[in-house]
Amino acid sequence: MYRPTNDFLFKKTFATSGQEDVTKALIEAILGREFTEITLTNPYTIEAYQAKGRPESTEVDLLARDSKGGYVTIEMQVQRDPFFLERVHYYAGGVYRKNYGRKAEQIIPENRYSSLKQVYSINILDFPLFPKDDEEGIRTFIYRDRENGEALMDIKTYDGIELTFVSLTNYNISEDDRFKHWWRFFKMEAPLEDAPDIVLKAYAEVDEVNLTEEERKMADLAQKYQDDFEAAVGTARYEGREEGRLEGREEGRAEGALKKATAIILNMHHRGESIDKIADIVMESKEDVEKVIREEA
């Protein structure tokens, strides 16, 4: 059974033309606000996925616009990333700048900043990010005064950035929360009797019996990349712990850490990740990353 957190199936369900109603329902359930219309700005196709040959790691999984010109991004993240929060800000900031200087979007002629629109950055996580993930299933962050907690948008109306994090590891989703149906969907638990038709439509999209042979191949490929990465990281961590335990010395622990970093570097290089991205993940210089790749070639 495939889970909707699968990179290919997530895009098939929410980022494909014709699925705007499903995407809109998910966004509304997470953000708790209504949208008149949602338009996909980067619609996904199986042909595009096949052309890339691997899951894409350098862009958001879904980018959409609402009827007011604001943007909604959705990122599905199933594994920990040491610089995940930095990446979230990078993506949101990049989307926020998309309208800058577009005359058609400017509220005040010749004022380029007046073309900037609201950005809702949604990040669905299959791992705990915050210490209190077991208390809050959906958390949204905005700019607030450090001293009194007053929100900037309550003081002055402006279009800014909201960062929302959805925890799939949270089992305390309220029974009154609209997201409870989507939470069960992403966990691949059976839908509740009162599940809306739009959620059932999403279940049908990822049901294996409804997938074509090519779609199964792409889903399997996405799962393989995820499994390979997790296996490499897990093995490296295990070897590092064992090396440090057996040696019982600082040099043993250092060697274990080196093996861990090497395994991660080679695995990410095999996946086609950029040198810059790998260097950020393992917290090494680009030169050191390139040296590891050359030596193992």
C-alpha positions in Angstrom: 0.0 0.0 0.0 1.4 3.4 -1.0 1.1 6.4 1.3 0.2 9.9 0.1 3.4 11.1 1.5 5.1 9.4 -1.4 6.7 12.2 -3.5 5.0 11.1 -6.8 1.6 10.4 -5.3 1.5 13.7 -3.4 2.1 15.6 -6.6 -0.4 13.4 -8.5 -3.1 14.0 -5.9 -2.6 17.7 -5.2 -0.4 19.3 -8.0 -2.1 18.0 -11.1 -4.4 20.1 -13.3 -8.0 19.0 -12.5 -7.3 18.4 -8.9 -7.7 22.0 -7.8 -10.8 21.2 -5.8 -8.9 18.6 -3.7 -6.0 21.0 -3.2 -8.4 23.8 -2.2 -10.0 21.6 0.4 -6.7 20.6 1.9 -5.5 24.2 2.1 -8.7 25.4 3.7 -8.6 22.6 6.3 -5.0 23.4 7.3 -5.3 27.2 7.3 -8.8 27.4 8.6 -9.9 30.0 6.1 -11.9 30.0 2.9 -10.5 30.6 -0.5 -12.7 31.6 -3.5 -10.4 29.9 -6.0 -7.1 28.1 -6.1 -5.1 28.0 -9.3 -2.1 25.7 -9.7 0.9 27.7 -11.0 3.2 24.6 -11.4 0.9 21.8 -12.5 2.5 18.4 -12.4 2.3 15.7 -15.0 3.7 12.1 -15.1 5.6 13.0 -18.2 7.4 15.7 -16.3 8.2 13.3 -13.5 9.5 10.7 -15.9 11.7 13.3 -17.6 13.4 14.2 -14.3 13.9 10.6 -13.5 13.9 11.2 -9.8 12.1 13.1 -7.0 12.7 16.9 -7.3 14.4 18.4 -4.2 15.0 21.9 -5.3 11.5 23.3 -5.5 8.3 23.3 -3.4 6.0 20.3 -4.1 3.1 22.6 -4.9 2.6 26.3 -5.7 -0.8 27.8 -6.2 -2.4 31.3 -6.3 -5.7 32.4 -4.7 -8.2 34.8 -6.2 -6.5 37.8 -4.6 -3.1 37.0 -6.1 -1.6 35.6 -3.0 0.5 32.4 -3.1 0.2 29.1 -1.3 3.1 26.7 -1.2 2.9 23.1 0.2 6.0 21.1 1.0 5.8 17.4 2.0 8.7 16.5 4.2 9.1 12.9 5.4 12.7 13.0 6.7 14.7 15.3 8.9 16.9 18.0 7.4 19.5 19.8 9.5 18.6 23.1 7.7 15.0 22.5 7.1 13.8 25.7 8.7 16.3 27.7 6.6 15.0 26.0 3.5 11.4 26.9 4.4 12.3 30.6 4.7 14.3 30.4 1.5 11.3 29.0 -0.5 8.8 31.3 1.1 11.0 34.4 0.5 11.5 33.4 -3.1 7.8 33.0 -3.7 7.1 36.4 -1.9 9.4 38.1 -4.4 7.8 36.6 -7.5 5.4 39.6 -8.0 8.0 42.3 -7.3 8.0 44.8 -10.1 5.0 43.4 -12.0 3.1 46.4 -13.1 -0.1 44.4 -13.5 0.0 43.5 -9.8 0.9 46.9 -8.5 -1.6 48.6 -6.3 0.2 51.9 -6.5 1.6 52.8 -10.0 5.4 52.9 -10.1 5.7 51.5 -6.6 7.1 48.0 -7.1 6.7 47.0 -3.5 2.9 47.4 -3.8 2.9 44.3 -6.1 4.0 42.0 -3.3 1.3 39.5 -2.2 0.6 37.3 0.8 2.4 34.0 1.0 1.0 31.0 2.9 3.8 28.5 3.4 2.4 25.1 4.4 4.8 22.3 5.5 3.5 18.9 6.1 5.9 16.9 8.3 6.1 13.2 9.0 8.5 13.7 11.9 8.4 15.8 15.1 9.8 19.3 14.5 9.0 21.1 17.7 9.3 19.9 21.3 5.5 20.2 21.8 4.5 18.4 18.6 2.4 16.1 20.7 0.3 19.1 21.8 -0.2 21.1 18.7 -0.9 19.4 15.4 -1.0 22.6 13.3 1.2 25.6 14.2 1.4 28.9 12.3 4.1 31.5 12.8 3.9 35.2 11.9 5.9 38.3 12.9 5.2 39.4 16.5 6.5 42.0 18.9 9.2 40.3 21.1 8.0 42.1 24.3 4.2 42.0 24.2 3.5 39.3 21.5 1.4 41.7 19.4 1.2 40.6 15.8 2.5 43.1 13.2 -0.4 42.5 10.9 -2.8 43.6 13.8 -0.9 46.9 14.0 -0.6 47.6 10.3 -2.3 45.8 7.4 0.2 44.4 4.9 0.8 41.3 2.8 3.5 39.2 4.4 4.5 35.6 5.0 2.8 33.0 7.2 4.7 29.7 8.0 2.5 26.8 8.9 3.7 23.4 10.0 1.5 20.3 10.1 2.6 17.4 12.2 1.6 13.9 11.0 3.1 12.4 14.1 0.5 14.2 16.3 -2.2 11.9 17.5 -4.1 14.6 19.3 -5.9 16.1 16.4 -9.3 17.4 17.6 -12.4 15.5 16.5 -13.8 18.9 15.7 -10.9 19.8 13.5 -11.5 19.6 9.7 -8.0 18.4 9.2 -8.7 15.2 11.1 -9.9 13.6 7.9 -6.8 14.7 6.0 -4.6 13.5 8.9 -6.1 10.0 8.5 -5.6 10.2 4.8 -1.9 11.0 5.0 -1.5 8.2 7.6 -3.5 5.9 5.3 -5.9 5.1 8.0 -9.5 4.2 7.0 -11.7 7.2 6.4 -14.3 8.1 9.0 -18.0 7.7 8.3 -18.4 11.4 8.1 -15.4 12.0 5.8 -16.3 14.6 3.1 -16.5 13.4 -0.5 -13.5 15.5 -1.4 -11.4 13.6 1.0 -12.7 10.3 -0.4 -11.7 11.5 -3.8 -8.1 11.9 -2.6 -8.2 8.4 -1.2 -9.2 7.1 -4.6 -6.3 9.0 -6.2 -3.7 7.0 -4.3 -5.5 3.7 -4.2 -3.2 1.2 -5.9 -6.0 -0.4 -7.9 -6.6 3.0 -9.6 -3.0 3.5 -10.6 -1.7 2.8 -14.1 1.4 0.7 -14.6 3.5 3.8 -15.2 2.1 5.5 -12.1 3.1 2.5 -10.0 6.6 2.6 -11.5 6.9 6.3 -10.6 5.5 5.7 -7.1 8.0 2.8 -6.6 10.9 5.0 -7.9 10.0 7.8 -5.4 9.7 5.3 -2.6 13.1 3.7 -3.5 14.9 7.1 -3.3 13.3 7.7 0.1 14.2 4.3 1.3 17.8 4.5 0.0 18.4 7.8 1.7 16.9 6.7 5.0 18.9 3.5 4.9 22.2 5.3 4.1 21.6 7.8 7.0 20.5 5.0 9.4 23.5 2.8 8.5 25.9 5.6 8.8 24.6 6.6 12.2 24.7 2.9 13.4 28.3 2.5 12.1 29.3 5.8 13.8 27.8 4.7 17.1 29.4 1.2 16.9 32.8 2.7 16.0 32.7 5.1 18.8 31.5 2.4 21.3 34.1 -0.2 20.3 37.1 2.2 20.2 36.0 4.1 23.2 38.2 7.0 22.2 37.7 10.4 20.5 39.4 9.3 17.4 37.0 6.3 17.1 34.0 8.6 17.4 35.5 11.0 14.9 36.0 8.1 12.4 32.4 7.0 12.9 31.2 10.5 12.2 33.3 10.6 9.1 31.8 7.4 7.8 28.4 8.8 8.5 29.1 11.9 6.5 30.7 10.0 3.7 27.7 7.7 3.3 25.3 10.6 3.2 27.4 12.5 0.7 27.6 9.5 -1.7 23.9 8.7 -1.4 22.8 12.3 -2.1 25.3 12.5 -5.0 23.8 9.3 -6.4 20.3 11.0 -6.1 21.6 13.9 -8.2 21.7 16.5 -5.5 23.8 19.5 -6.1 27.2 19.9 -4.4 25.9 23.1 -2.6 22.9 21.2 -1.2 25.1 18.2 0.0 27.6 20.6 1.6 24.7 22.3 3.5 23.3 19.0 4.8 26.6 17.5 6.0 28.0 20.9 7.1 31.2 20.5 5.2 32.9 22.7 2.5 32.2 22.2 -1.1 35.8 21.2 -1.7 35.6 18.4 1.0 32.4 17.1 -0.6 33.9 17.0 -4.0 37.0 15.2 -2.6 34.8 12.5 -1.1 33.0 12.0 -4.4 36.2 11.9 -6.4 37.8 9.3 -4.0 34.8 7.0 -4.2 34.4 7.2 -8.0 
